[in-house]
């Protein structure tokens, strides 16, 4: 039961273009402020701006280096000559790379067979394992995918050390050419790349951020696995209604609401969400309430909002006979997100040998039919607790700790990684 909510909760956190970006910006995070300043600076003024900000940067991030920061800006800064507030990553700007090995990984149609999660798929993926981070490897010829399925650290912060260590072990063992992170759009935002680099590991709040930080330190390109802003695979009016419902679930009261105060609380929560989304959602409170009643055949109660957006399979395990139409809409959103994530993995395999992705646990059973269709059948269970490939064969005492590994890589980055280059060439040419 502990893990059944994670997928629905992560949807609550996936607002606009990033899981954590919105919340850090709201909190006035110093790294977010610096990132915004650097990512809105003209590309030919990077070094001058970094020199101006470096005294404060070096105080908050003593392990950071100018060389690495310049490389990150060169790889992820918005295009020259465009609106300085653009958030498109520079990885979209270079010439197209010649695609290779399409036979190894099949055509696009083979990658669309995402299935709704069920007991059989979940058993096949995990068996009886109870760990909070499991890793599956899929191999065909030169093409390899590493999928680490985790309990979300943002929701369960007490699992941070275990989950981060598993991600670190797999990253070191698998040595990916590119990574796919949950909660971000395809074009990874410059502001997030800089913010994550400048943020200490101890302050990172999600496993997606940690994977991105590892990739930045090792000069590996980062790609988001999510649809574009507010694109959740639903048509109007369900698209806007479900988006509001998803966001309202994050505003659930911590204490019981008296019936007389519910309306006021719900209206205030709704207005707070509209203000935070800066006009991207246009409905009034009355429009949302009407949609909810038409959809679920009952009155809206903000206390129940998380149940309302939980995928039907998960909710049936928790509360049999409670499933509403909004739960089936949640299923559709999940399928759509998984198709986008798989499309991203396939696109990267056309130009990279090894692709690593880290997602919530519920995504692996749904994506498993696609991976088996592409890479062939695997033994059950697919994912292994704590194995992380070759890293598992070393004594755990010999494995670097999360903080130690980050510190070591930060020290080496200045001399080992050429500015603006990655293993696959200029990051601006990575598609």
QUIZINOR-V790304 format. One record per backbone hydrogen bond with DSSP energy under -0.5 kcal/mol. CO is the residue of the C=O (numbers start at 0). NH is the residue of the N-H. If there is no record, write none. Layout:
CO NH
CO NH
//
This chain:
0 3
2 5
4 8
5 9
6 10
7 11
8 12
9 13
12 14
14 17
16 184
17 14
17 21
19 23
20 24
21 25
22 26
23 28
24 27
28 32
29 33
30 34
31 35
32 36
33 37
34 38
35 39
37 40
41 44
42 45
44 48
45 49
46 50
47 51
48 52
49 53
52 55
52 56
53 57
54 58
55 59
56 60
60 63
64 68
65 69
66 70
67 71
68 72
69 73
70 74
71 75
72 76
78 81
82 85
88 91
89 92
100 103
100 104
101 105
106 109
107 110
108 111
111 113
117 121
118 122
119 123
120 124
121 125
121 126
122 126
123 380
123 381
124 382
125 128
131 150
132 385
133 148
134 383
135 146
137 144
139 142
142 139
143 354
144 137
144 146
145 147
145 356
146 135
146 148
147 149
147 358
148 133
149 360
151 154
151 155
155 158
156 159
158 162
159 163
160 164
161 165
162 166
163 167
164 168
165 169
166 170
167 171
168 172
169 173
170 174
176 220
177 355
178 222
179 357
180 183
180 224
183 225
184 223
185 187
185 223
188 192
189 193
190 194
191 195
192 196
193 197
194 198
195 198
199 202
199 203
200 203
205 209
206 210
207 211
208 212
209 213
210 214
211 215
212 216
213 217
214 219
215 218
218 422
220 178
222 180
225 185
227 230
229 231
234 237
234 238
236 240
237 241
238 242
239 243
240 244
241 245
242 246
243 247
244 248
246 249
247 250
248 251
257 260
257 261
258 261
258 262
260 264
261 265
262 266
263 267
264 268
265 269
266 270
267 271
268 272
269 273
270 274
271 275
272 276
273 278
274 277
276 279
283 287
284 288
285 289
286 290
287 291
288 292
289 293
290 294
291 295
292 296
300 303
301 304
303 307
304 308
305 308
305 309
306 309
310 314
311 315
312 316
313 317
314 318
318 321
323 326
323 327
324 328
325 329
326 311
326 330
327 331
328 332
329 333
330 334
331 335
332 336
333 337
334 338
335 339
336 340
337 341
338 342
339 343
340 344
341 345
342 346
343 347
344 348
345 349
346 349
347 350
347 351
349 99
352 143
353 176
353 177
354 145
355 179
356 147
357 181
358 149
359 362
359 363
360 363
360 364
361 365
362 366
363 367
364 368
365 114
366 369
366 370
367 371
368 372
369 373
370 374
371 375
383 134
383 386
386 391
387 390
388 391
389 392
390 393
394 397
394 398
395 398
400 404
401 405
402 406
403 407
404 408
405 409
406 410
407 411
408 412
409 413
411 414
411 415
412 416
415 417
417 420
419 426
421 424
424 421
425 428
426 429
427 93
428 430
//
